[in-house]
Amino acid sequence: MRLPRVLLLVACASALVGAAAGCGSGGGTNYSGAKPDAWAATVCGALTDWAQGLQADSRTLSADLQNAKDISTVKAKFVVFLESASRSAGTMISKVKAAGPPAVKNGDELQSDLEGGLSAAKRSFEKAVAKAKALPAKDPQAFSNGVSNLGQDVEKELTATGEAFNKLGSKYNDKNLNEATSKEPSCSTLSGSSS
């Protein structure tokens, strides 16, 4: 049994974290907070770990679904996938919060906006868990339609969050932070470029 949009969900989440890697802020003056290099390593590392975990979990889910014999099994595996995505998003957010704001102009605001965007992504997965648990397991067509609708909802929410992240790069454009993220291998991994 196939679950439509599961892989698309992972792709949207990966794009979301990739957009966050390019965030920056003011430049040139001394500001309090984490050094841009340390901030970039921590934040991009957390985002990379999360994206790679989602991709690995998605591959596992896809393989598991190939062997699933009934809707109840598919539903249970799908719920576990979404719960894992939500939990790992929480871990990622904790790591980003631990980094603290970068020592750049408006670093506190950047950090707050970044955490807010990441929290919105986590809430998308939390809502998806609740909806997935409510999916009917006795009617294959209703289940398939429900999964499809759920995938569309999460995709829409993650896309909106990704668009907000893209705006962060323009809103907080800092030479030092941009340089730090361009030199950090885990940021390059997120953006899809090689270091």
Phi, psi and chi 1 to 4 in degrees:
 res  aa     phi    psi   chi1   chi2   chi3   chi4
   1 MET       -  134.7  176.1  166.4  -81.4      -
   2 ARG   -98.6  144.3  -69.7 -177.0   49.9 -142.7
   3 LEU  -108.0  108.5  -73.6 -178.2      -      -
   4 PRO   -65.4  145.7   20.2  -26.4      -      -
   5 ARG    75.6   -3.9  -60.0 -167.3  162.1  -49.7
   6 VAL   -61.0  -47.2  172.1      -      -      -
   7 LEU   -67.9  -33.9  -64.9  177.7      -      -
   8 LEU   -64.0  -37.4 -173.8   55.8      -      -
   9 LEU   -56.8  -46.5  -90.5  171.0      -      -
  10 VAL   -64.9  -40.8  173.5      -      -      -
  11 ALA   -62.6  -41.1      -      -      -      -
  12 CYS   -64.3  -42.5  -73.8      -      -      -
  13 ALA   -63.8  -39.5      -      -      -      -
  14 SER   -65.1  -40.8  -64.5      -      -      -
  15 ALA   -65.0  -37.9      -      -      -      -
  16 LEU   -59.8  -49.4  168.6   70.4      -      -
  17 VAL   -70.8  -29.2  -64.2      -      -      -
  18 GLY   -65.5  -39.6      -      -      -      -
  19 ALA   -64.8  -34.8      -      -      -      -
  20 ALA   -66.8  -25.4      -      -      -      -
  21 ALA   -66.7  -23.5      -      -      -      -
  22 GLY   -89.7    7.7      -      -      -      -
  23 CYS   -70.2  143.8  -61.1      -      -      -
  24 GLY  -147.2 -169.9      -      -      -      -
  25 SER  -151.3 -127.1  163.8      -      -      -
  26 GLY   -80.4  -93.8      -      -      -      -
  27 GLY   130.3  146.0      -      -      -      -
  28 GLY    91.6  -35.3      -      -      -      -
  29 THR   -98.2  160.6  -51.0      -      -      -
  30 ASN   -82.3  127.7  -71.5  -27.3      -      -
  31 TYR  -127.0  155.7  -62.2   99.0      -      -
  32 SER   -84.3  152.0   63.1      -      -      -
  33 GLY   132.3 -168.6      -      -      -      -
  34 ALA   -73.4  141.8      -      -      -      -
  35 LYS   -59.5  140.4  -69.3 -178.1 -179.5 -179.4
  36 PRO   -52.1  -40.2  -30.8   38.2      -      -
  37 ASP   -63.7  -43.7  -70.2  -18.2      -      -
  38 ALA   -67.7  -41.2      -      -      -      -
  39 TRP   -61.5  -48.4 -173.9   86.9      -      -
  40 ALA   -59.6  -43.0      -      -      -      -
  41 ALA   -63.7  -43.9      -      -      -      -
  42 THR   -68.9  -49.7  -59.4      -      -      -
  43 VAL   -66.5  -50.5  169.9      -      -      -
  44 CYS   -66.6  -34.4  -70.5      -      -      -
  45 GLY   -62.1  -44.0      -      -      -      -
  46 ALA   -64.5  -43.1      -      -      -      -
  47 LEU   -67.2  -39.9  -64.2  171.0      -      -
  48 THR   -64.0  -46.6  -62.3      -      -      -
  49 ASP   -56.9  -42.9  -70.1  -11.9      -      -
  50 TRP   -64.6  -48.8 -177.5   59.8      -      -
  51 ALA   -62.3  -43.3      -      -      -      -
  52 GLN   -66.1  -36.8  -70.3  173.8  -15.8      -
  53 GLY   -64.3  -42.0      -      -      -      -
  54 LEU   -62.1  -42.6  -79.6  176.9      -      -
  55 GLN   -64.4  -43.6  -69.4  166.7  -12.3      -
  56 ALA   -64.1  -44.3      -      -      -      -
  57 ASP   -62.4  -36.4  -71.9   -9.3      -      -
  58 SER   -66.4  -41.5  177.7      -      -      -
  59 ARG   -62.7  -41.7  -74.7 -171.3  -62.0  -88.3
  60 THR   -62.9  -44.9  -60.6      -      -      -
  61 LEU   -59.8  -46.7  175.9   63.7      -      -
  62 SER   -58.7  -44.6  -67.8      -      -      -
  63 ALA   -64.4  -43.3      -      -      -      -
  64 ASP   -62.1  -37.2  -72.6  -10.9      -      -
  65 LEU   -70.5  -24.2  -65.9 -178.6      -      -
  66 GLN   -63.2  -30.3  -63.1  -62.8  -36.8      -
  67 ASN   -99.8   -2.6  -58.8  -41.6      -      -
  68 ALA   -69.3  135.7      -      -      -      -
  69 LYS  -102.2  -20.3  -56.7  -68.1 -177.3 -152.6
  70 ASP  -145.0  163.4   59.0   69.4      -      -
  71 ILE   -63.1  -38.5  -64.1  173.5      -      -
  72 SER   -58.8  -40.6  -64.9      -      -      -
  73 THR   -67.0  -44.4  -58.5      -      -      -
  74 VAL   -60.6  -45.8  170.5      -      -      -
  75 LYS   -60.6  -46.6  176.4 -179.8  173.9  178.7
  76 ALA   -60.7  -42.7      -      -      -      -
  77 LYS   -68.1  -37.9  -70.4  179.4 -177.2  -63.8
  78 PHE   -64.9  -43.7 -172.5   53.3      -      -
  79 VAL   -62.6  -43.0  167.9      -      -      -
  80 VAL   -60.7  -42.0  167.3      -      -      -
  81 PHE   -58.4  -49.0  168.0   78.1      -      -
  82 LEU   -66.4  -38.9  -67.1  170.1      -      -
  83 GLU   -62.2  -42.0  -72.2  172.1  -24.2      -
  84 SER   -63.8  -41.2  177.0      -      -      -
  85 ALA   -61.7  -41.7      -      -      -      -
  86 SER   -66.9  -45.9  178.1      -      -      -
  87 ARG   -61.2  -45.6 -107.9 -171.5  -30.7  -83.0
  88 SER   -67.9  -30.5   64.9      -      -      -
  89 ALA   -64.6  -39.8      -      -      -      -
  90 GLY   -62.0  -41.3      -      -      -      -
  91 THR   -63.1  -45.0  -60.6      -      -      -
  92 MET   -61.1  -44.2  177.8 -103.8  -53.4      -
  93 ILE   -62.5  -41.1  -67.6  166.4      -      -
  94 SER   -60.1  -41.3  -65.8      -      -      -
  95 LYS   -66.3  -40.9  -70.0  177.1 -178.1  178.5
  96 VAL   -64.6  -42.6  168.5      -      -      -
  97 LYS   -62.5  -40.1  -75.2 -178.6  178.6 -177.1
  98 ALA   -63.7  -28.5      -      -      -      -
  99 ALA   -63.1  -31.4      -      -      -      -
 100 GLY    73.4  172.5      -      -      -      -
 101 PRO   -69.1  148.2   16.5  -21.5      -      -
 102 PRO   -72.5  151.8   28.3  -33.9      -      -
 103 ALA   -81.7   71.1      -      -      -      -
 104 VAL  -140.2  166.2  -63.7      -      -      -
 105 LYS   -56.7  131.6 -178.2  178.9  178.9 -172.0
 106 ASN    62.0   26.0  -60.2  -41.8      -      -
 107 GLY   -58.7  -38.6      -      -      -      -
 108 ASP   -62.2  -42.3  -72.9  -25.1      -      -
 109 GLU   -67.0  -42.2  -66.6  172.3   25.7      -
 110 LEU   -58.8  -47.8  166.6   61.9      -      -
 111 GLN   -60.6  -43.3 -175.4   74.9   11.9      -
 112 SER   -63.2  -45.4  177.8      -      -      -
 113 ASP   -64.1  -41.3  -73.5   -9.3      -      -
 114 LEU   -62.8  -49.0  177.7   60.5      -      -
 115 GLU   -61.3  -39.1  -69.6  173.3   13.3      -
 116 GLY   -62.9  -43.1      -      -      -      -
 117 GLY   -65.1  -42.6      -      -      -      -
 118 LEU   -66.8  -36.5  -64.1  173.5      -      -
 119 SER   -65.7  -34.6  -66.8      -      -      -
 120 ALA   -64.2  -39.5      -      -      -      -
 121 ALA   -63.5  -41.9      -      -      -      -
 122 LYS   -62.5  -42.8 -178.8 -179.9 -174.6  -51.7
 123 ARG   -62.0  -33.7  -76.6 -169.9  -59.1  -83.7
 124 SER   -59.7  -44.0  -66.4      -      -      -
 125 PHE   -69.8  -36.9  -75.8  110.6      -      -
 126 GLU   -62.4  -43.9  -70.1  170.6  -19.2      -
 127 LYS   -64.3  -38.2  -73.0 -168.0  -82.5 -174.0
 128 ALA   -63.9  -36.5      -      -      -      -
 129 VAL   -60.7  -48.7  167.8      -      -      -
 130 ALA   -61.4  -42.2      -      -      -      -
 131 LYS   -67.9  -38.9  -70.8  178.7 -179.7  178.6
 132 ALA   -65.1  -38.5      -      -      -      -
 133 LYS   -64.4  -27.2  -73.2  179.8  176.9  178.9
 134 ALA   -88.4   -3.5      -      -      -      -
 135 LEU   -64.2  142.5  -69.6  171.4      -      -
 136 PRO   -71.4  137.3   25.3  -31.5      -      -
 137 ALA  -107.3    4.1      -      -      -      -
 138 LYS  -108.1  -17.4  -64.1 -167.3 -172.7  -55.6
 139 ASP  -115.7  105.5  179.2  -10.1      -      -
 140 PRO   -56.3  -41.1  -21.5   30.3      -      -
 141 GLN   -68.2  -44.5 -173.4   61.6   45.6      -
 142 ALA   -64.0  -39.2      -      -      -      -
 143 PHE   -63.5  -48.4  178.2   77.8      -      -
 144 SER   -60.1  -44.3 -179.9      -      -      -
 145 ASN   -62.8  -41.5  -69.7  -18.5      -      -
 146 GLY   -63.6  -42.0      -      -      -      -
 147 VAL   -64.9  -42.2  168.8      -      -      -
 148 SER   -61.7  -46.8 -179.3      -      -      -
 149 ASN   -63.0  -41.3  -69.0  -22.7      -      -
 150 LEU   -62.0  -44.6  175.4   62.8      -      -
 151 GLY   -60.9  -41.8      -      -      -      -
 152 GLN   -63.4  -41.6  -70.0  171.4    3.9      -
 153 ASP   -61.6  -48.0  -70.4  -11.4      -      -
 154 VAL   -66.7  -41.8  173.2      -      -      -
 155 GLU   -58.1  -45.5  176.5 -172.2   -6.7      -
 156 LYS   -61.4  -45.3 -179.1  177.7  161.1 -174.0
 157 GLU   -66.7  -42.3  -69.9  175.3   14.9      -
 158 LEU   -68.5  -34.3  -69.5  178.0      -      -
 159 THR   -65.2  -43.9  -61.8      -      -      -
 160 ALA   -62.2  -41.0      -      -      -      -
 161 THR   -65.9  -41.0  -57.9      -      -      -
 162 GLY   -60.8  -39.9      -      -      -      -
 163 GLU   -63.8  -38.5  -71.0  169.2    1.6      -
 164 ALA   -64.1  -39.4      -      -      -      -
 165 PHE   -63.1  -41.3  -86.1  135.6      -      -
 166 ASN   -58.4  -35.3  -74.0  -26.7      -      -
 167 LYS   -70.4  -27.0  -67.9  176.5 -175.9  173.0
 168 LEU   -61.5  -38.6  -70.7 -178.6      -      -
 169 GLY   -60.2  -35.9      -      -      -      -
 170 SER   -80.4  -41.0  -60.8      -      -      -
 171 LYS   -66.1  -38.3 -178.1  177.6  178.4 -178.0
 172 TYR  -118.6   72.0  -58.0  106.9      -      -
 173 ASN   -96.4   99.4 -172.1   14.7      -      -
 174 ASP  -117.7  127.7  177.0   78.0      -      -
 175 LYS   -57.4  -47.1  177.9 -174.7  171.8 -164.2
 176 ASN   -65.1  -41.6  -65.6  -29.5      -      -
 177 LEU   -72.9  -38.5 -163.6   52.7      -      -
 178 ASN   -61.3  -41.5  -70.6  -20.0      -      -
 179 GLU   -64.2  -43.1 -172.6  174.8  -59.7      -
 180 ALA   -62.8  -43.1      -      -      -      -
 181 THR   -71.1  -31.3   57.7      -      -      -
 182 SER   -72.9  -25.5   69.6      -      -      -
 183 LYS   -88.4  -18.8  -71.0 -179.7 -179.8  178.6
 184 GLU   -80.8  118.9  172.2   54.0   42.7      -
 185 PRO   -55.3  -39.4  -24.6   32.8      -      -
 186 SER   -69.5  -26.4   59.4      -      -      -
 187 CYS   -72.1  -38.6  -67.1      -      -      -
 188 SER   -63.6  -37.4  -63.9      -      -      -
 189 THR   -60.4  -42.0  -60.8      -      -      -
 190 LEU   -66.1  -41.1  -73.9  171.0      -      -
 191 SER   -80.7   -8.7   66.0      -      -      -
 192 GLY    87.9    2.1      -      -      -      -
 193 SER   -95.1  163.1   61.9      -      -      -
 194 SER  -102.1  149.8   56.6      -      -      -
 195 SER   -92.6      -  -35.3      -      -      -
